[in-house]
């Protein structure tokens, strides 16, 4: 299987493999919070999200674009998709999985300077809209490999960033295997039936679900702390309002320059040379609408990043004197968000289910996009040249079969890989990150440099790959200290004893009413 397909494949595996890790490492969360687990209303909210996704796929499977071939309708929505839903889909499939848990945890540890990510995203959107999108759209292609300006066929990195999809199975009572197969089947089902239209419109719905989850967390958490001014006061005292970070130290994980320079390049490699994104651009009715879709995508990214980062700041205000990681309540930063949700919403049935739906929406939007993109690449690049003269019915059946095959193989292999050591997934992330930059360089050479030839591209990709690999291996063997990376201080000075539990009392002893920076009293 080509490298580009393997990278998509690992993308699909990663959310499910990560679930097993969290299930094993966070088994004590339920016991320590003395939580009754998910109730009937929580399951109903989660099931409703899945049911709506399936309904959208069923509707789109019978709604055809007039005057368009079935294959074109399946992979590009008949090239008649409006800008707003396409933009929201671009946002959902690329950002959703990362936002639900990763960004709040990073904002908790590194502060609101994480919002500089929006600047890097804006620069990327501008460059993509002006330089790359017109070429893809005017060529009328389906697969980004069909760009004729390339001097040779090269693989593309389909790296989607780290997928921090974490679900607390021990607290919800959900069985890992049942969840994997059921949600994997549902995602494959609606993607196979509805094609690109189902992917786009389910993404729109899932963006709404994700934002609803974030808003609920922000509002309730802020009220528990004592109001917006209280959150800002605690965050300022804890150095979480830290936009004045213009240092040039490359070992710092986040700074103004790392987001605006490095972040722009990372996002450009995703938006300018990625099949999943290109497929959405060309599904728009006009080139201008495709550019507007990128603008809508940018607005959506800023809203999601801001909401997720705000959740992290609210979380710091809640746990400023009793950090769950330091106190041993959780074992990894990715568990901050699930822990907080189970803590603050324990007496509000249905809201934990909304959070689970929020997190799963991130997975479904990313996986459905990837399944459709892999099927498109396989059909256009490998099979279509051999199917010259075949009927549209045969081609659409084959396209749907490819979607089903990729979805089924993803779930099956994820089930097998979950039995292996966690290092397998970390290795796949490293490989995808290493090849991302060099392959973007190959695209830029092929599109914008007429004198490009095969030896030049091969040498450039090889040198870039070696340098990136050297950096990746070196940073893994000799990682900088947390202080050097810019991790902000946390405290566990006011935690209750780990052996003390109360049936109706949070483990975190907080009291926003007593002092702006004091922990909250138990509810």
N, C-alpha and C positions, 0 to 999 in steps of 0.2 A: 504494500500500500504506500503511495507517495507520502512524503513527509508532511505535506499540508493536510492530508486526510488524517494522519496519525495525531496531529496537533488538535484537530477538531475532536478526534476520538477521546483524547485525554481531557479535553474541555468538558465533554459530556460525562465522563467518569467522575470528575473531581467533586461535584456536589455530593454525590452519593457516598463516595469513599470517605469524605470528611464527616459525614453523619456518624459512621461507625466509630471514628476516633473520639468524637464528642460523647457518644453513648457510653464508651468505656471510661473516659476521663472525668465525666461529670455525674457519675452515678450517685454521688452524695448530695447533689443539690436539692433533690426532692426531700431527702430526710432532714437536712439542716433547716430548710425553710418550713418544714412541717406542712407542706402543701398537699391538699387533697388530690392534686393532679387535675387533668382536664375533665370538665363536666360535659353534660349533654349539649349545652349551648355552645361550648367551645368547638366541639366536633361538628355541630351544625353549621357554624360560621365557616369552618375549614372546608366542609363538604360542599357548601354553597359556592365557594370560589372555584372548586374543581368542576362542579356542575355547569356553571356559567361558561367556563372555558370550553367544555365539551359542546355545549349548545351553540357557541359561536362557530366552532368547527363544523358542526352539522349544517348550520345555516349557510355557511360559505361554500359547502360542498355542492349545494343545489343552486347557488346563485352564480350564474356564469356571466362573463363580460361579453356583450353582444359584438359579433363580428371578429372575435379573437379566437385563435387556436386554443385548444384545451391545454396543451403543454405550456404555451406562453401564459395562459391564465393561471396555471398551477405554480409556475416559478416566479412570475413578475406581476401577478394580479391583473393581467391584460394591459399592463402599462397605463392604467387608468386610476391609480390610487391618489387620493388627495394628500396635500402636504402635511396637514396637522397630524393625522394618525400615523403617517410614515415617520414623521419626526419623533413622535412619542415612542414608536416601535424601535427606532434607532437608539433612543435613550434607554429603553427598558432592556433590550437584549445585550447591551454592552455594560450598563452601569448597575443594573438592579442587583445582581448577585453580589457585587462588591459592596454596595451601600448598606444593605440591611444589617450587617454585623461588623464588617471591617472598618468602615469610616467612623462609626461611633466609638469603637475601641481606640482607634488612632487619635481621634480628637480628645478622648479622655486622657491619653498618655502624652500627646504632643501639643494640644491646644488648638485654638481656632485658626492658626496659620495654615491649617489644612485647607482653608477656603481659597488659598492661592491656586489650588487645583483648577478652580473655575477660570482663571486667567489663562492657564495653559490650554484648557479645553477650548476657550474662545479663539485663541490663536490658531489652534488646529482646525477648527471649523472654518475659519476664514481662508486658510491655505487650501483646505480640501475643496471648498466651494468654488474658489477662483482658479485653481490649477489642475486638480484631478477630476472632479466631477464632470466638467464639460467634455473631457475626452471620453470618459466612460459612456456618458449619455449619448453623445453624437454618434458613437460607433454602433449603438443599438445592440450591445452584447448582452448575454445572460451571465456568462462566467467571466470573471476578471482576467482569466488566463487567455482570453481571446483578444486582448489588446495587441494590435498588430505592430505597435511601435517597439515592442520588446524584440530584442535580437535573438533571443532563445527562450525556451520555456523553462522557467525556474519555479521552484516551490515558493509558497507564500506562508508566512507565519500567521497562524490563526489564533494567536495568543489573545485571550480576552481578559488578562489581568487575574489577580488572585480571586478565586471564588470562595468567599468566606461564608458559605451557607451552613449554618450551624443550627441544629434542632436538638432540644433537650429531650431526648427520648425517655430518659429516666423519669422526668417530671410529667410528661404528657401521657405516658403509658402506651405510646404508639410502638408497634413492633417494627424493627428496622427493616426486616425482609418484606413484610407486608407493605410498608410504606414505599420501599424501593420499587417493587414490582407494580403496585397499583398506580402510583403517580407516573412511573415510567410508561406504563401502558396508556394512561390517559393522555399524556403529552404526545406520544407516538400516534395515538388514535386521531386526535383532532388535527395534527399536522399532516398526517397522511390523507385525511379526507378533504381538508380545506385548502391546503397549500399556502401560498404566500398571503392570501387574504385572511386566512384563519390566524396565521402567525401575527400579522399586523394588528388585527382587531383584538385578539387575546392579549397582546402586549399592551394595548391601550387600557383594557380593563385591569390588567395586572399592575400597571403604573398607578392607577387610582387606588387599588388595594394597598400597595406599598406606601403611598403617601398618607393614606388613612391611618395605617399603623404608626407611622412616624408622628403624625399630628396627635394621635391619642397619647402616645408616650410623652411627647413634649408637654402637652397641656396638663396631664395628671401629675407628671413628675414635678413640673414647676409649681403646681398648687401644693404639693407635699412639702416642697422646700420652703414655701412662704411667699411666692410671687416672683415676677420677673426681676425686680430690683435685687431680691435676695440671691437669685441665681447669679446675676452679674457681679454682685459683691463678692460672693464666694469664689467665683471663677477668676476674678481679678486678683484676689488675694492668693490664689493658687497658681498664678502665672499662666492661666489658660487663655486669657485675652492677649495674645502675643503676636501681633502682626508685624512688629518691628524686628524682623529677623532677616537681614540682608547679608549675612556672613557667607564667605566663599569656601568654607571647609567642606570638601566633598564627602567626608565621613558622616556629616549630619544627614539624617534621613530626610528631613523636610526643611526647606527654607524657600524664600522668594525665588531664588535662582534655580533650585532643583525643580520647582513646579513650572516656572515659566520657560526655562530652556529644556531641561530634561523631560519634563512633563509634556511639552509640546511635541517633542520627537516621539515619545511613547504613544501619544494619542494619534499622531499622524501615521505611524506605522499601522495602527488599527483601522483608521478611517480611510486611508488612501490606498491600501493594498490588501483589503480584506474582503473576501467573497460575501460574507454575511451583510456587510454594509453596502457594497457595490450593488448587490441585488435589490436593496431597498431604494437606492438612488434611481435606478432605471425603471422602477415600478411606478414612478410618478408620471403624471400626465404630460408635463413639459419640463424642460431644463430649469426654467425659472422656479417652478414648483419644487423641483428637487433641491434647489438652493434654499428655498424657504423651509423645506423639511429639515435641512441642516440647522437653520436658525431656530426652529421649534425644538429640535434636539438639544441645542445649546441652552436654551431657556430651561428645558426639562432637567438637563444635567445640573445646572446651577441650583435649581429648586431641590433636587434630590440630595446633592452634596451638602447644601446648607441645612436641610432638614436633618440629615444624618449627623452632621457635625454638631448641630444644636442638641441632638439627643445625647451626644458624648459629653457636652458641657453640663447639661442637666444631670447626667449620671454622676459627674464629678461632684456637683453640688450636693447630691444625695449621699455619696459615699466618701466625702472629703476626709473624714476622720476614721473611716473603716473600709479600707480598700479590700474588695472581695478576693483579689489575687494574693495580696500580702497576708491576709488572714486565713488563707487556705480554703475558702469557700469554693473557689474555682481553681482550675489548674492551667488555664491558658487565657490570654487576652480575648480571644474570640468568644469566650463564654460570658463576657460582661453583659451584653445585651439580653440574652436569654435569662440570666440571673436577675437582672433588674426587672424585667417584665413579670417574671414569676413572683418577685417580691412585692412590687407596688400594685399589681393587679390581682392579687390573690383573692380579694373579696369582691371582685367585679367579674362575674361570669360572662364569657363571650369575648372579652378583650384579649386574653392569652390566645384564644383561637384566631383572632384577627392578626396577632403577631405571627402566628404560625403560617397563616395564609399569606401574610406579607413576605415572609422569608421564602416560602415555597413559590410564590409568584416570581421571585427573582430567579429561581432555578428553572421554572417552566418557560419563562420568556427567553432565557439564554439557550436552553436545550432545544426548544422548538425551532428557533432561528438556525441553530447549527445543523439540525437534521435536514431542514429544507435546503440550506446552503450546500451541504455535502451531496445531497441528491442532485442538485443543479449542476455542480461541478462534474460529478460522475457522468451524468447524462450528456452534458454539452461537450465535455472534453474527451470522453472515452467511448461512449456508446453511440452518440448521434451520427458520427461519421460512418459507422457501420450499419446505420438504419436508414440510409438514403432511400426514399420512395415508400417507406413504411407508413401505414395509416396513423392518423392522429390518435385514434382509439388505442392502438398498440403502444404508442409512445406515452400516452398518459397513464396507461396501466403499468407500464414499466417504471415510470417516474414515481408513482405511488408505491410500487413494490420496493423501489430503492429507499424511499422514506421509511417504510415499515421495517426494512432490513436494518438500516442504520439505527433506528430507535430500539429494535429488539436486541441487536448485537451490543449496543451500548449498555442496556440494562443487564443483560446476561454477563458481560465481561465485568461490569461494576460489581455484580454479586460475587464473582470469582476473585476479583482483585481485593475486595474488602477483607478477604481472609489472609492477605499478605501483609508484610510489614509496612508501616506508614511511610517509610523512606521511598517507596516506589512512586508515590504521588509527588513527593517533594522533588524527586529526580525529574519527573515529567515537567514540572513547572520550570525547573532550571533549564532544561533543553529548549522549551518553547521561548523562554526569555532570551536565551543566547542567540537564537536564529532570527529573532524579530527585527533587529536593527539592520543586519546585513541584507536581508531580503527587501526591506524598504529601500535600501540603497540600490539594489538591483532594479527595482521598479522605477526609481527616479532616473537612473542611467538610461534605461530602455526607452522611457517616455520623452525625456528632455534633452538627451545628448545624442545627436545624430551619428556621431563617430563611434558610438559604442559597438564593440564586437564581442564575440563569445569568450575569447581568452581574457579580455578585460573584465567582463562580468564575473567569470569564474574566479579570477585572481582576487577581485574586490570582495566577493562574498567569502572566499576562503580566509583572507586576511582579517576581515571584519569578524568572522566567526571565531577565529583563534583569539583575537583580542578580547571579545566578549566572554569567551570560555575562560580565559585567563583571569578576568575580573571576577567572574562568577565563582570559580574555584577558590581564588584567593580570599574573597569575602566570606566564603563558607569556612575556610580553614582558619583564617585570622579575622574574626568579626570584631568590629570596634565595640567598646564598652557602651552600655546603655547611656551613660552620661555623655560620651562623645557623640552618640547618635542624636542626642537632644531629648531623651526621655525625661519628662518632668516628674518631680517628686510626688509620691503618694504616702498616705499614712494609714496605719491600722491601730492607732493608739487608743481609740475609744470603742473597740469591738467588745461585745459580750463574750464571755467564755465560750469556746467551741463546744463545751459539754453542756451548755445551758440552752434549753429549747423551751419555747412556750407555744401552746397551740394556736394562739391568736396574736402573737407578737413577732415582729420581724427580728432577724438576727442583728440588724443594724440599729444601734441605739442612737437615734437622731432627734434633734429638737430645733427646728427652724424658728420657732416662736421665741426661744430663749435668747438666741444670739445669732447674728447673720452668719457667723462662721462655725457655730456649734453644730454637732450632729443632731439629727432629729430624734425626738422621743419615739418610743414604740407606738405604733398605731393601736 
